[in-house]
Amino acid sequence: MYIEHSGIKLNVEIPREFDTRKETILFLHGFTGCAEDWFPIIDSLPENFNYVCLDFIGHGKSDHPVIPEFYNTESIIEQIKTVKERIVKSSKIILLGYSMGGRAALAFSIKYPEDIKGLVLESASAGIKNEAERNKRYEDDLKLIEFISSHTMEEFIDFWQDQEMFNTQRRFSNDKLKRLKKTKYNNSKIGLINLLKGFSTGIMPPLHDKLKTLPVKVILISGELDTKYTFINSKIVRGFQKAKHKVIKNAGHNTHLEEPKRFIEIITNYFNQISNNENQKK
């Protein structure tokens, strides 16, 4: 289904029948991903929740406008807000975001804490505190933008998947790797370029000082083999009021793809815990 926000269409996938009596979990994918990335995970999740997956602007079946303002942090937060209100209205949701989607989920939760009852951040950060490091990251993303502009989408995805961050996925069969890349080929070049310009980690305002404002219990997930994000999460977990950091063995950056059984176990336990706590309050 499509949801309109300020004249643009955002694609939302609801893989199971929606029941207003159930609590809702909103999934947010990573850079170059799409809503359908979550379907294999949702297939193994319990029936007592609604599952909603959003295609970020510039990704999947969502619009990819040329206007840069649609891709900045504030606009993305408001796009999530529109989707949330259209689907569950005044009810609270549980947010789950992977990588870029995790940053978006965290930014949304900090601005609208009254809208969430739970937050899962997979291989995500709270931005970059150090200004010099932040500028360096943005410079790197500008180089990435140049590469996207001068190459085909297929060439860019091949280059992107060859990043050190995804080295652990090389253990997959050639057929699986081809399927993973094929879903990414449908993204829009202008969408990816504008998202890097507007929502790069190098330009997003760091959120470290605001983590303590979140009243809900937060689960941070990282892969044991992704030493960069495991280190990041081991630091930021201390900034929340209530948070736990789960490290998944034998997994790199994309834990839900590389070790789905363990990922599903962690988030299922968390969803049930949140649901049980809500029921006890009633």
N, C-alpha and C positions, 0 to 999 in steps of 0.2 A: 504494500500500500504506500501511497505517497502522502506526505504531510507538507503543507506549504508554510514557508517561513520567509516573510519579507519578499515575496515574489519568487522565491526559489523552491524547487521541489526536493525534498529529502526522502530517500527510499527507506522504508522500515519493513523488516521481515518478521513475521510472527509465525514460526514453524508449527505451533500447536494451536488448537482452538483456545481462544481467549476467554477466561472466566473472571468476571469482575469480583467474585468472592475470594479469589486467590491473590497472594502477594505477587508483585511483578519484579523481575530482574531485567535490567537493561544492559546489554553487552555492547562494548565499544572496541572496535578492531584497531590494529596498528597501521602504520604508514604502508601504503601499497596494498593493504588488505581490503576485505569487504565483509558485509554482514554474514554472508553464507559461510565464512570461515568457522563460525561457531556451531554450525549445524551438527557436525559429528560429536561435539561435546554435549549439546543439548539432547541428542538422542539417548544419552545415558544418564540424564538427570531426572530427579523424581517428578511425578505428575502433579504434585501439590503446589506448583508455582507456575506463573505465566513467564514466558521467555520472549523477550523482544530484542531484536538486533538492528542497529542503525548503520546505514552506509554514510560515512562522513562525506561532507561536501567535497566534490572533486574525486570521489571514489565510487566504485560499483555503479549502481543505477541512479545515484543522486546527481543533481545538476552540477555543472562545473563552470560557473559564471566567470567572466574575465575580470570582474570588479574585485580588486584585491581586498577591500574592506570586509567581504564576506568570510575571509579566511583568518582573521585575527582572533586572538584568545577570547575577547569579549563576545564577538559574534558567534563563535563556536559554542560558548557557554549558553548563549541565548537560543541557539538552535536545539541544543539538548533540552533546554527548558520548554521550548515549544512542543517537542516530541513527547516529553513527559506529561505535560498538561493535556495534550490532545488524547493521550492513551489512558492515563490513570487519573486525570483531573487533579483533585486535591489530595489523593492518596500518596503516601511515601513510596519510594522505590529502593531497591538494592542496586547499586551500580557496580559493574565489573568492567575494568578497562585493561587492555594489553598495550604496553609500550606507549606509543603516542596516545592511544585511547585511554591509557591510565593517567597520563598528564591531564587530559581533558576531563576525565572523571573526577580527579582531585580538584581541579580548578572550579568545576561546577559545584562540587560538594562544599567547598570553602565559601563560595558566594551564596549558595542556597542550602545551608545545612538543614533547614526545616523540611526539605523535600526528600531527604534520604534517611533510611533506617539501617543501611549497611553499605560498606565500601570494600571492594576487592581490587587491589592494584597488582597486576602481573608485570614484572620487568619494567617498572615505571620509575620515574624520578620526580622530584619536586622542583625541577628546574636547576639552574646553575647559579650558585651564590657569587662566585668570583667573577668580577666584571671582565677581566682579561680573558678568562677561560670562556666566558659567554660570547665575547667578541670573536674569539678563535673559532668557536663552534658555528657561529653565523657565517664566518668567512668560508668555512668548509661546506656549509649548505649552499652558499652562492656558487661554489665550484660544481656542486651537484646539480644545481639549476642549469648551469652552462652545459653540463653533460646531457641532461634531459633534452635541452633545446636543440642540441646538435646531433642527436641520435634517435633511432626509432624506439618505441616503447619496449619492444622485445629486447633490444640491445641494452636499454637501461635496466630492465628487470634482471637480465643476466648479470649485469654489473653489480646491481644492488644485492642480489642473493649471494654474490661472491665476496661480500664483506666479511671480515673476520668474525663479526658478531653472529653470523649464521654458519660458521664452519662446522658446527656439530650436526647440521642437517645433511652433511655430505654422506652420512651413513645410510641415508634413505636410498631406495632403489631408484634407478633412472626414470622409471615410469612414474613413481610418486613425485619426484622432483619436477618432471614435466607437467604433471597435473597442477602442482602448486604454482608454477610459473604461469601456466595458461590462465588461471583465474585473475592474475595480476595484470595481464596484457590488456584487459578491458578498461583499465583506468585511463583517465584523461591526462594528457601531458600538461595542459594549462592548469588543471586541478592540482596536480602534484607540485608544479612550480609555485603556484600561488600559496599552497599550504606551507611549503618550505619558507616562503617569504614572510608569511603572517603568523605561523605557529611553530616555527623552529624552536628547539630548546635554547638556542642562542638569543632568541628575541622574547620568549615568554618570560614574564616577570616571575622571579623565584618565589616559592611559596613556603619556604622552610619556617619562617616566623609565624605563619598562620595555621600550621598543622594542629597546634594545641587547641584551636577553636572548635575542632570537630568533636561533637559529643558521642558519636557512634564508635563501636568497635571496628577497627580496620584490620584487614588481613593483607600482608605484603607477601608476594610470591616471587621467587627468583630461582634460576637454575644453578646448580652447583658448579657447572662448567662455565657459566657466565660470570666470571670473577668481577667484572666491572659493576654490574648491576646488583650482584650479591653484596658487594662492599657498600654501594650506595644505599641499599635497603637496610643494611645493618646499622647505618648511621641515622637515617631518617625515621626508623621505627621508634626511636627514643623521643621524637618530637610530638607524637600523638598522645592524647589522653589515655587511649586504650588501643593497643595495637600489638600484633604478633607477626613475626617474620618467619615464613615457612620456606625452607630451601629444598628443592626437589633434586634428588640424586640423578646422575646420568643425563641431565638436561642442560641445554644452553639457554639462549635468550627466549625462545618460544616454547615455554614449558608445556602449554596445553597441546601443542603439536607433537612434541618429542616424547613426552611421558604423560599421555592423556589419562591413564588410569589413576595415577597419583594425584594429578591436578583435579580430576573429578571427585576423588575422595575428599580432598581438602575443601573444595568449595561446597560440596554437598553437606559436609559436617557444619560448615559455617552458615549456610542458608537455613538449615534445620535449627541451629542454635538461635539465630535471629528470630525465626518464626516462633519458636517455643517461648522466647523471652516476651514477644509481643502478646502471645496468647495468655501468658501468666499475668500480664498487666490488665487484661480485659475482665 
